[in-house]
Amino acid sequence: MESSETLRNKCAACYRQFNKMEHLVEHMKISFHSGHEPTCGVCKKHCRSFESLREHLIGPLPKQECKNIFSLRGCRFCMMILESPNARRIHQERCQFSSVNDGLMTRMAALGLRDKAIIDYTSSRSPKVVALSCKMVGGGSDGSLDLCARVCITDESENVVFHTYVKPSMVVTNYRYGTTGIRPDNLRDAMPLKHAQRKIQEFLCNGEPMWKIRPRGGRGRILVGHGLDHDLDRLQLEYPSSMMRDTAKYPPLMKTSKLSNSLKYLTQAYLGYDIHVGIQDPYEDCVATMRLYTRMRYQKHRIEAYPQAADAQNRSNQVAWRQNEVERMSPDEMLSISRSDYYCWCLDSLA
């Protein structure tokens, strides 16, 4: 059995044990544990990412008790523990998405969406959250320079808001047809890059000056995507980072090594279907990133007045982490004042 002293020096979030209380305090200062971390539904252990939670439950060296319960009652997509095997079966069927690829080209053509180059800015149902994806062709002498040649924007209901081929400002030396499906004919009369850039910028800002855009209370739109920095760079477009929700950089969706997962992997692991089989469509990427965002956004977490460690109220309250005061706290009390070092997307649902 663990001694009372050992239990007192045990982190209430990740269950790591320390020989001395001061070591636990230092750990809590730099770990940024919070109620927004992925948590095991069996033992309540906090994990930095869903990848580490997956390893805890079904990895090469899982915690056996948690693995046994998860194998009977755990959803392999959202990692939730259900009340019974039958409840798990029903939940998992609803939790798994189907591919959007089947009949996509036919459906878009029938709806006249193959080249939707006009955005309706005045619609009363104008979306607050949109997803963006670009497909790149190659420029430069060896064709390795990414040039945006196709862009798609969708809303939360997976409707196409904007779609067009884009004529790069440089000569295309590699159309990368095997993955893009783009031919010279597609770009001959395509929308110039500057024109596409202006339309997208105006749509995202939604009539608000760039300096005034903020996540809550403003008119600017939240932008979802995978590798958004790269897409926006290739579009030569700027947008506030506070308004971007990037599935490549969101800590709960990253690898345990803190590197990005591919969108293909995230879609297969957490949505339950395959993408990027053959020619890749930006609509498919928009749908996948929006589904991932929605799943993360509606995670149920404890509501906190100031949920981020960077919030001014938390920075000015560093007295709470003074060594002599914190060492008198229990591990649970330390966890209660600890805050996340990233913006949890569940906070978007409170806006």
RANORVEN-V323371 format. One record per backbone hydrogen bond with DSSP energy under -1.0 kcal/mol. NH is the residue of the N-H (numbers start at 0). CO is the residue of the C=O. If there is no record, write none. Layout:
nh->NH co->CO
nh->NH co->CO
This chain:
nh->6 co->2
nh->7 co->3
nh->8 co->4
nh->9 co->6
nh->10 co->15
nh->14 co->10
nh->17 co->8
nh->23 co->19
nh->24 co->20
nh->25 co->21
nh->26 co->22
nh->27 co->23
nh->28 co->24
nh->29 co->25
nh->30 co->26
nh->36 co->33
nh->39 co->44
nh->43 co->39
nh->45 co->12
nh->46 co->37
nh->49 co->251
nh->52 co->48
nh->53 co->49
nh->54 co->50
nh->55 co->51
nh->56 co->52
nh->57 co->53
nh->58 co->54
nh->62 co->55
nh->66 co->62
nh->67 co->63
nh->68 co->64
nh->69 co->65
nh->70 co->66
nh->72 co->68
nh->73 co->69
nh->74 co->79
nh->78 co->74
nh->81 co->72
nh->87 co->83
nh->88 co->84
nh->89 co->85
nh->90 co->86
nh->91 co->87
nh->92 co->88
nh->93 co->89
nh->94 co->90
nh->95 co->91
nh->96 co->270
nh->103 co->100
nh->106 co->102
nh->107 co->103
nh->108 co->104
nh->109 co->105
nh->110 co->106
nh->111 co->108
nh->112 co->107
nh->116 co->114
nh->125 co->122
nh->129 co->221
nh->130 co->153
nh->131 co->223
nh->132 co->151
nh->134 co->149
nh->136 co->146
nh->137 co->173
nh->138 co->144
nh->144 co->138
nh->146 co->136
nh->148 co->134
nh->149 co->134
nh->150 co->163
nh->151 co->132
nh->152 co->161
nh->153 co->130
nh->154 co->158
nh->157 co->154
nh->160 co->152
nh->161 co->152
nh->162 co->115
nh->163 co->150
nh->165 co->148
nh->166 co->190
nh->172 co->137
nh->173 co->137
nh->178 co->175
nh->179 co->175
nh->180 co->176
nh->185 co->182
nh->187 co->183
nh->190 co->164
nh->192 co->166
nh->195 co->191
nh->196 co->192
nh->197 co->193
nh->198 co->194
nh->199 co->195
nh->200 co->196
nh->201 co->197
nh->202 co->198
nh->203 co->199
nh->204 co->200
nh->205 co->201
nh->207 co->204
nh->211 co->208
nh->220 co->203
nh->221 co->127
nh->222 co->242
nh->223 co->129
nh->224 co->244
nh->230 co->226
nh->231 co->227
nh->232 co->228
nh->233 co->229
nh->234 co->230
nh->236 co->231
nh->242 co->239
nh->243 co->240
nh->244 co->222
nh->246 co->224
nh->248 co->245
nh->252 co->249
nh->253 co->250
nh->254 co->258
nh->257 co->254
nh->265 co->261
nh->266 co->262
nh->267 co->263
nh->268 co->264
nh->269 co->265
nh->270 co->266
nh->271 co->266
nh->272 co->266
nh->279 co->178
nh->284 co->280
nh->285 co->281
nh->286 co->282
nh->287 co->283
nh->288 co->284
nh->289 co->285
nh->290 co->286
nh->291 co->287
nh->292 co->288
nh->293 co->289
nh->294 co->290
nh->295 co->291
nh->296 co->292
nh->297 co->293
nh->298 co->295
nh->308 co->339
nh->310 co->307
nh->313 co->310
nh->314 co->310
nh->315 co->311
nh->319 co->316
nh->320 co->317
nh->321 co->318
nh->325 co->321
nh->326 co->322
nh->327 co->324
nh->328 co->325
nh->333 co->329
nh->334 co->330
nh->335 co->331
nh->339 co->306
nh->346 co->343
nh->347 co->344
